[in-house]
Amino acid sequence: MKQVDRFKKLPDNARIQAMGNLFKYSDRLTWDIGVRIENSTRQALKFSQLPYLSRQVVLNQTTAAIPLGFPIEFILPDNALWQMATVKDCGLVKFKTGDEQSQNCFMFESEDKTIFLPQLELARALFFTNNYFANAALVSNALDFEFDVEHNPSSDDEEFPLDVLINALPTTNCPKILFDNEGFRYLLAWILLDSDVKDSFESIYKYFSQELIKTDKFERWTFRFDPPQLKGVKISARGWKSSDGNIWFINRIEALENLLFPDIADIGYFHPNFTENKPSSCKGTGGTYPQLPTQREIDEESDGSSDNESALIFCDATLINFNNSPRTRKVYAKAKAKSGGKEDEEKPSTLSPEVSTDDSNSRGDIPRATVDGLDDQTDNANLYQ
C-alpha cells in the first residue's frame, strides 16, 4: 500500500528496522517509542503513531515497497502453551543497536514451527489499529471513564431492538468519526463486552504502572501485556525464518481470523457528538466515511489541539474477522431534519495540513488526527439482505 499521509520529518521510503522501549522526558506530556529507521538519524516516534509501526514497514512511500521477510500462516495454540522470551532469544534479528534485543516476545510451537511473536506487535494487531486505543492504553481505567455499557436498554425501534447500548460518555476522547467504521464498532464491543479481552487491554496499564523506570530526566518502560485467549485464531504475517524453516520471528501481523465475539445479536452506539442527517449501513476497507481525507503531514513531535474535529488519516490496514457478526447501529439523542447532507459530516478541508496523532492537551497547537488501520472482514452480508 502506498501511504497517502506523510511523516513530516522522515525521509522518503523510510523503513523501520527496529523497535525499542516506550519513554517520556519529564517535561513532556506524551509518550514516545524508540525506533530505528533506515537512512534516518531519528530514533523515536510517538507511541500514538503505533498503528503505522511494525518492523520492516516503510513510511513515506513514494513507490510500492517490497515487503521484506517471508509470508507465514499459523494457528495459535492455547495460551497456556505460550512461553516468555526476548528478541535476543530468537537469534534471527540482526539489528543489535538500542533496546531491540531486549523486547518481549511470546514463544510457542505451531505446526512444527517455533514462533517468536513480539508482544507489542500482537497488541498492535489486536488493539492498536487506531491511535485512540494506543493513547487510552496508558491511562488508568480509561475505558471505564469513557464508556458505559447498558444491557437490554429500552428502545423505540421495534425492527432493531438492542441487546446492548454502548454509550460514549461526555468525558470520552474517542473521536466520533471512528464509529463510522463498522470494524471499529465490532472492535470496541469486543473489548468492552468480553471480560477476558478487556482484562488483556487493561493489563497494559497494569504492567506499565508497575514496571515504569523513573529518573530525574525521563521515564521508560519495556512493553508487555497479558493476551486474551486466542486458541484457534489464524494469523497471516511476514517475518524472518531460520535456514531450516523451523524457527520464525514475526515482523508484522497482516491478518487475524476467527476471533471469538460474544454471542450478542444487536448493539447500539451513542456518542454525545453524534448528529443525524440520514442513516448509513455501508462498510468498506478501512471503514466508510463521510469524506475521504486529503493528504496530510503527521508532525512527529507536536501535541493535538482541542479546537477541531479529528481529521481522518489511514495507515496500512490489519485485517480482522470475528466468528460472530452482530447488527450494529449508531443511536442519536435527537434527529435533525434531513438536509441532503451526509451523516456526521466532517470538513477536514478547513483544517491545517499538519496534524498530530496525540489526544488534545493544553500544549497542543495543531489539529489532532484519527488514524484508522483496521480492515474488518467479518462475514455479515446476511445483515444487509
Buried (B, 14 or more C-beta within 10 A) or exposed (E): EEBBBBBBBBBEBBBBBBBBBBBBEEEBEBBBBBBBBEEBEBBBBBBBBBBBBBBBBBBBBEEEBEBBBEEBEBBBBEBEEBEEBBBEBBEBBEEEEBBBBEBBBBBBBBEEBBBBBBBBBBBBBBBBBBBBBBBBBBBEEBBEBBBEBEEEBEBEEEEEBBBBBBBBBEEBBBBBBBBBBBBBBBBBBBBBBBEEBBEBBBBBBBBBEEEEEEEEEBBBBBBBBBBBBBEBBBBBBBBBBBEEEEBBBBBBBBBBBBBBBBEBEBBBBBBEBBBBBEEBEEBEBBBEBBEEBBEBBBBBBBBBBEEBBBBBBBBBBBBBBBBBBBBBBBBBEEEEEEEEEBBBEBEBEEBBBBBBBBBBBEEBEBBBBBBBBBBBBBEBEEBEE
